[in-house]
Amino acid sequence: MEFVPNIIGFACQWCTYAGADLAGNLRCKYPPTVKLIKVPCSGRVKPEYVMEALANGADGVLVGGCHFGDCHYKDGNHKTKNRMDMLKVMLGDLGFDPRRFRREWISGAEGKKFAEVITDFTAELIELGPNPLKGGK
């Protein structure tokens, strides 16, 4: 049976989530591998949420926020960058392949970019294989 990755995506409601919505409206093609969780700001996503998703078997986790200068809360995306850059290092230290985690800046006008990110991330996760914590499920 072909491996289909399960991606958990935390998406800022103002940018990335709107970008995903636009991708749908534009009928952009991308694999149905992502389950989006709408958050008020990417700065509200704690590293623990990413770790919990991976611990519960997600093959990959995406955190999507606004481009710098576009955050509705001024510095939420700066907080995201700092936290998630540290998280990526920690994932490697804990034995996870850091490629299972992505942080992306996708505006509400970038539906095509959203589709490209999901397509690329899905291909990368297929190459990596299932999350080792799934126990081969």
Backbone as a chain_set.jsonl record, in Angstrom:
{"seq": "MEFVPNIIGFACQWCTYAGADLAGNLRCKYPPTVKLIKVPCSGRVKPEYVMEALANGADGVLVGGCHFGDCHYKDGNHKTKNRMDMLKVMLGDLGFDPRRFRREWISGAEGKKFAEVITDFTAELIELGPNPLKGGK", "coords": {"N": [[0.846, -1.183, 0.0], [0.524, 2.196, -0.813], [2.327, 4.822, 0.718], [0.846, 7.542, 2.269], [1.391, 10.666, 3.389], [0.591, 12.229, 6.541], [-0.11, 15.391, 7.313], [-0.005, 17.902, 9.709], [-1.177, 21.107, 9.886], [-0.622, 24.244, 11.194], [-2.216, 27.177, 10.832], [-2.094, 30.598, 10.354], [-4.876, 32.665, 10.718], [-5.183, 35.0, 9.238], [-3.403, 35.009, 7.137], [-1.947, 32.484, 6.06], [-4.048, 30.615, 6.299], [-6.019, 31.932, 4.872], [-4.682, 31.937, 2.453], [-4.74, 29.218, 1.857], [-7.466, 28.928, 1.505], [-7.781, 30.534, -0.75], [-6.288, 29.025, -2.549], [-8.001, 26.895, -2.899], [-10.204, 28.23, -4.04], [-9.053, 29.049, -6.43], [-8.767, 26.681, -7.588], [-6.384, 25.266, -7.399], [-4.17, 22.553, -7.7], [-3.253, 20.236, -5.267], [-1.871, 17.784, -3.045], [-4.161, 15.946, -0.93], [-3.188, 15.993, 1.794], [-2.897, 17.491, 4.046], [-4.058, 18.624, 7.19], [-5.58, 21.341, 8.284], [-5.265, 23.58, 11.01], [-6.803, 26.3, 12.163], [-5.4, 29.183, 13.476], [-5.243, 32.123, 15.579], [-2.929, 33.595, 15.182], [0.331, 32.922, 13.962], [2.183, 33.225, 15.905], [1.009, 32.275, 18.158], [1.34, 29.605, 18.234], [2.724, 27.129, 20.012], [5.859, 25.5, 20.6], [5.402, 23.068, 21.844], [3.001, 22.178, 20.772], [3.679, 21.38, 18.223], [5.46, 19.327, 18.807], [3.699, 17.582, 20.112], [1.966, 16.895, 18.044], [3.719, 15.472, 16.361], [4.456, 13.445, 18.152], [2.065, 12.136, 18.328], [1.86, 10.892, 15.945], [1.8, 12.356, 13.522], [3.103, 12.784, 10.28], [4.36, 14.974, 9.343], [4.728, 18.461, 10.18], [3.42, 21.638, 9.675], [3.89, 25.074, 10.111], [2.331, 27.965, 9.425], [2.553, 31.373, 8.656], [2.207, 34.997, 8.551], [3.958, 37.158, 6.246], [6.93, 38.996, 7.16], [6.253, 42.125, 8.585], [3.614, 42.1, 7.892], [2.087, 41.066, 9.911], [-0.824, 40.926, 11.883], [-0.694, 41.315, 14.535], [1.593, 42.635, 15.005], [4.226, 41.558, 15.927], [4.02, 38.814, 15.927], [4.834, 36.932, 13.997], [7.571, 37.202, 14.138], [8.073, 36.167, 16.66], [7.291, 33.572, 16.125], [9.238, 32.801, 14.23], [11.597, 32.861, 15.812], [11.0, 30.977, 17.863], [10.381, 28.639, 16.389], [12.652, 28.201, 14.882], [14.434, 27.469, 16.879], [13.106, 25.187, 17.73], [13.389, 23.511, 15.526], [16.091, 22.869, 15.616], [16.103, 21.537, 18.066], [14.494, 19.338, 17.43], [16.161, 17.848, 15.782], [18.156, 17.232, 17.66], [16.69, 15.563, 19.299], [16.376, 13.336, 17.813], [14.59, 13.328, 15.717], [13.998, 13.725, 12.253], [14.659, 16.843, 11.11], [13.462, 17.735, 8.81], [10.857, 17.025, 8.898], [9.433, 19.062, 9.828], [8.147, 22.252, 9.012], [8.349, 25.768, 8.565], [6.591, 28.345, 7.195], [6.025, 31.33, 5.326], [3.14, 32.539, 4.174], [1.024, 34.479, 2.389], [-2.379, 35.775, 2.328], [-2.91, 36.198, -0.309], [-1.525, 34.36, -1.702], [-2.321, 31.827, -2.881], [-1.444, 29.989, -4.8], [1.175, 29.599, -3.984], [0.717, 28.341, -1.519], [-0.338, 25.889, -2.381], [1.901, 24.903, -3.751], [3.761, 24.656, -1.648], [2.564, 22.666, -0.049], [2.502, 20.535, -1.856], [5.265, 20.158, -2.329], [6.167, 19.626, 0.305], [4.765, 17.296, 0.887], [5.901, 15.54, -1.019], [8.51, 15.454, -0.041], [8.083, 14.263, 2.464], [7.134, 11.762, 1.679], [9.439, 10.739, 0.631], [10.933, 10.585, 2.993], [9.472, 8.733, 4.434], [7.158, 7.006, 6.704], [6.369, 8.498, 9.91], [8.569, 7.577, 12.428], [7.562, 7.155, 14.985], [5.076, 6.127, 14.65], [5.181, 3.46, 14.671], [5.247, 1.756, 12.517], [2.696, 1.708, 11.536]], "CA": [[0.0, 0.0, 0.0], [1.314, 3.414, -0.959], [2.365, 5.697, 1.887], [0.298, 8.885, 2.114], [1.72, 11.367, 4.631], [-0.401, 12.98, 7.3], [0.515, 16.655, 7.709], [-0.793, 18.809, 10.538], [-0.786, 22.479, 9.569], [-1.126, 25.345, 12.012], [-2.268, 28.259, 9.859], [-2.57, 31.923, 10.764], [-6.161, 32.927, 10.056], [-5.116, 36.185, 8.384], [-2.539, 34.828, 5.966], [-1.824, 31.141, 5.496], [-5.375, 29.997, 6.166], [-6.66, 32.608, 3.732], [-3.983, 31.434, 1.259], [-5.289, 27.885, 1.571], [-8.804, 29.164, 0.975], [-7.606, 31.031, -2.117], [-5.855, 27.882, -3.377], [-9.223, 26.165, -3.244], [-11.001, 29.038, -4.975], [-8.353, 29.061, -7.719], [-8.724, 25.279, -8.018], [-4.999, 24.793, -7.465], [-4.047, 21.134, -7.37], [-2.251, 19.825, -4.287], [-2.311, 16.53, -2.416], [-5.026, 16.129, 0.242], [-2.429, 15.399, 2.899], [-2.777, 18.424, 5.169], [-5.218, 18.964, 8.007], [-5.256, 22.665, 8.816], [-5.825, 24.086, 12.261], [-6.768, 27.765, 12.074], [-4.99, 29.835, 14.725], [-5.352, 33.575, 15.418], [-1.632, 34.126, 14.762], [1.341, 31.861, 14.073], [2.885, 33.452, 17.171], [0.304, 31.558, 19.234], [1.676, 28.178, 18.147], [3.836, 26.794, 20.905], [6.621, 24.332, 20.158], [4.799, 21.853, 22.393], [1.952, 21.72, 19.868], [4.358, 20.673, 17.135], [5.97, 18.073, 19.38], [2.561, 16.709, 20.385], [1.495, 16.371, 16.751], [4.673, 14.437, 15.935], [4.359, 12.334, 19.101], [0.81, 11.424, 18.067], [1.905, 10.195, 14.669], [1.832, 13.165, 12.298], [4.335, 12.566, 9.512], [4.979, 16.283, 9.189], [3.986, 19.577, 10.759], [3.649, 22.925, 9.024], [3.403, 26.28, 10.778], [2.272, 29.011, 8.409], [2.215, 32.693, 9.157], [2.29, 36.157, 7.66], [5.282, 37.686, 5.938], [7.355, 40.052, 8.086], [5.635, 43.409, 8.282], [2.182, 41.91, 7.627], [1.417, 40.451, 11.071], [-1.875, 41.743, 12.476], [-0.343, 41.538, 15.943], [2.885, 43.306, 14.883], [5.458, 40.773, 16.016], [3.734, 37.381, 16.096], [5.658, 36.098, 13.111], [8.949, 37.23, 14.647], [8.093, 35.172, 17.743], [7.242, 32.262, 15.468], [10.552, 32.505, 13.654], [12.557, 32.539, 16.875], [10.629, 29.714, 18.53], [10.411, 27.48, 15.499], [14.049, 27.928, 14.517], [14.993, 26.693, 18.001], [12.451, 23.877, 17.718], [13.97, 22.697, 14.453], [17.364, 22.358, 16.15], [15.77, 20.56, 19.112], [13.988, 18.114, 16.801], [17.342, 17.091, 15.375], [18.796, 16.716, 18.871], [15.838, 14.505, 19.863], [16.371, 12.183, 16.929], [13.663, 13.498, 14.602], [14.535, 14.382, 11.079], [14.073, 18.194, 11.118], [12.683, 17.994, 7.589], [9.44, 16.739, 9.176], [8.819, 20.311, 10.291], [8.367, 23.421, 8.155], [7.766, 27.077, 8.879], [6.467, 29.047, 5.915], [5.284, 32.589, 5.306], [2.239, 32.486, 3.017], [0.0, 35.521, 2.555], [-3.713, 35.437, 1.859], [-2.942, 36.347, -1.764], [-0.594, 33.387, -2.278], [-2.927, 30.506, -2.973], [-0.582, 29.118, -5.591], [2.324, 29.239, -3.142], [0.25, 27.346, -0.553], [-0.411, 24.599, -3.077], [3.273, 24.458, -4.035], [4.383, 24.245, -0.383], [1.991, 21.375, 0.362], [2.967, 19.536, -2.824], [6.682, 19.916, -2.066], [6.306, 19.006, 1.629], [4.264, 15.927, 0.748], [6.92, 14.755, -1.729], [9.643, 15.269, 0.872], [7.689, 13.296, 3.497], [7.072, 10.442, 1.043], [10.835, 10.304, 0.567], [11.366, 10.243, 4.358], [8.708, 7.592, 4.935], [6.278, 7.301, 7.837], [6.929, 8.923, 11.196], [8.998, 6.376, 13.166], [6.762, 6.967, 16.197], [3.834, 5.423, 14.314], [5.382, 2.036, 14.901], [5.003, 0.996, 11.298], [1.266, 1.707, 11.184]], "C": [[0.889, 1.244, 0.0], [1.199, 4.294, 0.286], [1.834, 7.083, 1.524], [0.545, 9.629, 3.418], [0.523, 12.093, 5.235], [0.294, 14.235, 7.827], [-0.475, 17.448, 8.56], [-0.285, 20.221, 10.262], [-1.445, 23.472, 10.504], [-1.057, 26.59, 11.135], [-2.852, 29.533, 10.462], [-3.857, 32.245, 9.995], [-6.101, 34.078, 9.058], [-4.341, 35.928, 7.103], [-2.604, 33.405, 5.41], [-3.173, 30.468, 5.316], [-6.14, 30.616, 4.994], [-6.002, 32.178, 2.425], [-4.488, 30.058, 0.862], [-6.679, 28.007, 0.967], [-8.728, 29.64, -0.479], [-7.163, 29.906, -3.05], [-7.066, 27.069, -3.812], [-10.063, 26.917, -4.258], [-10.386, 29.081, -6.375], [-8.266, 27.671, -8.339], [-7.294, 24.798, -8.268], [-4.961, 23.337, -7.034], [-2.933, 20.951, -6.336], [-2.768, 18.6, -3.57], [-3.178, 16.798, -1.173], [-4.397, 15.542, 1.498], [-2.382, 16.279, 4.136], [-4.122, 18.629, 5.854], [-4.875, 20.283, 8.678], [-5.989, 22.95, 10.12], [-5.676, 25.604, 12.197], [-6.423, 28.344, 13.439], [-5.056, 31.35, 14.503], [-4.075, 34.211, 14.87], [-0.626, 32.988, 14.888], [2.14, 31.999, 15.367], [2.223, 32.76, 18.346], [0.623, 30.061, 19.241], [2.914, 27.915, 18.993], [4.573, 25.577, 20.358], [6.034, 23.018, 20.674], [3.717, 21.3, 21.47], [2.552, 20.909, 18.718], [4.848, 19.317, 17.639], [4.825, 17.087, 19.62], [2.022, 16.093, 19.092], [2.418, 15.257, 16.268], [4.589, 13.213, 16.848], [3.103, 11.505, 18.871], [0.725, 10.88, 16.652], [1.827, 11.029, 13.409], [3.162, 12.901, 11.584], [5.086, 13.875, 9.29], [4.094, 17.357, 9.796], [4.417, 20.857, 10.049], [3.106, 24.029, 9.92], [3.482, 27.396, 9.744], [1.821, 30.324, 8.99], [2.373, 33.765, 8.103], [3.751, 36.499, 7.363], [5.63, 38.768, 6.962], [6.782, 41.388, 7.631], [4.143, 43.313, 8.03], [1.406, 41.361, 8.816], [0.395, 41.418, 11.677], [-1.59, 42.069, 13.939], [1.086, 42.06, 16.063], [4.081, 42.371, 14.877], [5.224, 39.273, 16.203], [4.619, 36.503, 15.235], [7.139, 36.127, 13.513], [9.1, 36.22, 15.79], [8.114, 33.767, 17.152], [8.613, 31.888, 14.926], [11.531, 32.086, 14.749], [12.262, 31.188, 17.52], [10.831, 28.506, 17.619], [11.814, 27.175, 14.978], [14.724, 27.11, 15.616], [14.41, 25.283, 18.011], [13.085, 22.964, 16.673], [15.306, 22.096, 14.91], [17.085, 21.268, 17.189], [15.268, 19.253, 18.506], [15.144, 17.228, 16.352], [18.048, 16.468, 16.565], [18.015, 15.556, 19.477], [15.714, 13.286, 18.952], [15.362, 12.243, 15.794], [14.41, 14.082, 13.423], [13.883, 15.763, 11.02], [13.281, 18.524, 9.865], [11.208, 17.657, 7.781], [8.697, 17.98, 9.656], [9.153, 21.436, 9.317], [7.687, 24.647, 8.73], [7.75, 27.831, 7.564], [5.687, 30.342, 6.114], [4.456, 32.598, 4.022], [1.128, 33.504, 3.254], [-1.355, 35.024, 2.03], [-3.861, 35.542, 0.345], [-2.079, 35.309, -2.467], [-1.16, 31.967, -2.272], [-2.051, 29.518, -3.733], [0.628, 28.674, -4.773], [1.914, 28.195, -2.111], [0.22, 25.968, -1.195], [0.981, 24.045, -3.365], [3.964, 23.959, -2.77], [3.869, 22.869, 0.037], [2.454, 20.262, -0.576], [4.42, 19.155, -2.554], [6.891, 19.19, -0.732], [5.84, 17.553, 1.581], [5.297, 15.039, 0.061], [8.125, 14.467, -0.82], [9.315, 14.22, 1.945], [7.565, 11.886, 2.921], [8.482, 9.867, 0.957], [11.346, 9.87, 1.944], [10.691, 8.986, 4.886], [7.882, 7.977, 6.15], [7.052, 7.759, 9.076], [7.328, 7.666, 11.978], [8.183, 6.124, 14.435], [5.437, 6.265, 15.923], [3.966, 3.929, 14.571], [5.037, 1.194, 13.693], [3.553, 0.928, 10.889], [1.046, 2.471, 9.913]], "O": [[1.879, 1.319, 0.728], [0.112, 4.481, 0.832], [2.318, 7.716, 0.585], [-0.024, 9.27, 4.449], [-0.408, 12.504, 4.544], [1.176, 14.153, 8.682], [-1.63, 17.637, 8.179], [0.909, 20.491, 10.393], [-2.671, 23.536, 10.598], [0.029, 27.014, 10.739], [-3.957, 29.536, 11.004], [-3.91, 32.113, 8.773], [-6.898, 34.12, 8.122], [-4.6, 36.57, 6.085], [-3.255, 33.165, 4.393], [-3.418, 29.822, 4.297], [-6.813, 29.922, 4.233], [-6.675, 32.066, 1.4], [-4.645, 29.762, -0.322], [-7.029, 27.282, 0.036], [-9.508, 29.206, -1.327], [-7.601, 29.835, -4.198], [-7.144, 26.613, -4.952], [-10.572, 26.332, -5.214], [-11.099, 29.141, -7.376], [-7.768, 27.497, -9.451], [-7.024, 24.041, -9.2], [-5.655, 22.944, -6.096], [-1.819, 21.445, -6.51], [-3.979, 18.393, -3.492], [-2.947, 17.769, -0.453], [-4.994, 14.706, 2.177], [-1.875, 15.854, 5.174], [-5.162, 18.784, 5.213], [-3.993, 20.345, 9.533], [-7.159, 22.609, 10.298], [-4.562, 26.127, 12.18], [-7.074, 28.034, 14.436], [-4.939, 31.814, 13.369], [-4.124, 35.231, 14.184], [-0.714, 32.18, 15.812], [2.703, 31.025, 15.868], [2.815, 32.667, 19.421], [0.22, 29.34, 20.153], [4.002, 28.42, 18.713], [3.965, 24.719, 19.719], [6.152, 21.981, 20.022], [3.533, 20.085, 21.392], [2.002, 19.889, 18.303], [4.67, 18.294, 16.978], [4.969, 15.892, 19.361], [1.667, 14.915, 19.056], [1.947, 14.213, 15.816], [4.643, 12.078, 16.376], [3.074, 10.314, 19.181], [-0.341, 10.457, 16.203], [1.792, 10.469, 12.313], [4.212, 12.809, 12.22], [6.299, 13.879, 9.077], [2.879, 17.194, 9.912], [5.604, 21.117, 9.853], [1.99, 23.929, 10.429], [4.56, 27.73, 9.253], [0.835, 30.391, 9.724], [2.635, 33.489, 6.932], [4.652, 36.168, 8.133], [4.743, 39.379, 7.557], [6.823, 41.731, 6.449], [3.465, 44.339, 7.961], [0.188, 41.207, 8.737], [0.709, 42.577, 11.949], [-2.179, 42.99, 14.506], [1.711, 41.933, 17.116], [4.871, 42.381, 13.933], [6.137, 38.547, 16.597], [5.098, 35.46, 15.679], [7.871, 35.174, 13.25], [10.105, 35.515, 15.886], [8.849, 32.893, 17.611], [9.089, 30.774, 15.145], [12.213, 31.07, 14.621], [13.158, 30.363, 17.699], [11.382, 27.486, 18.032], [12.128, 26.026, 14.669], [15.483, 26.183, 15.336], [15.118, 24.308, 18.265], [13.289, 21.776, 16.922], [15.601, 20.938, 14.614], [17.731, 20.22, 17.199], [15.582, 18.176, 19.013], [15.107, 16.009, 16.521], [18.489, 15.321, 16.503], [18.599, 14.667, 20.097], [15.027, 12.321, 19.286], [15.28, 11.315, 14.99], [15.355, 14.852, 13.597], [12.661, 15.85, 10.892], [12.512, 19.485, 9.852], [10.39, 17.969, 6.916], [7.484, 17.95, 9.864], [10.288, 21.56, 8.857], [6.6, 24.572, 9.301], [8.776, 27.945, 6.894], [4.802, 30.427, 6.966], [5.003, 32.658, 2.921], [0.377, 33.391, 4.223], [-1.443, 33.985, 1.376], [-4.828, 35.034, -0.222], [-1.912, 35.361, -3.686], [-0.557, 31.04, -1.731], [-1.934, 28.354, -3.35], [1.056, 27.522, -4.855], [2.67, 27.261, -1.847], [0.7, 24.995, -0.613], [1.208, 22.842, -3.233], [4.674, 22.954, -2.807], [4.652, 22.006, 0.433], [2.764, 19.161, -0.122], [4.767, 17.974, -2.551], [7.689, 18.257, -0.646], [6.468, 16.68, 2.179], [5.544, 13.916, 0.501], [8.68, 13.369, -0.839], [10.159, 13.393, 2.292], [7.862, 10.913, 3.614], [8.697, 8.675, 1.176], [12.1, 8.903, 2.052], [11.269, 8.257, 5.692], [7.898, 9.131, 6.58], [8.229, 7.442, 9.25], [6.498, 6.777, 12.167], [8.121, 4.99, 14.91], [4.75, 5.853, 16.857], [2.965, 3.221, 14.676], [4.59, 0.054, 13.825], [3.203, 0.17, 9.985], [-0.089, 2.585, 9.45]]}, "num_chains": 1, "name": "protein.A"}
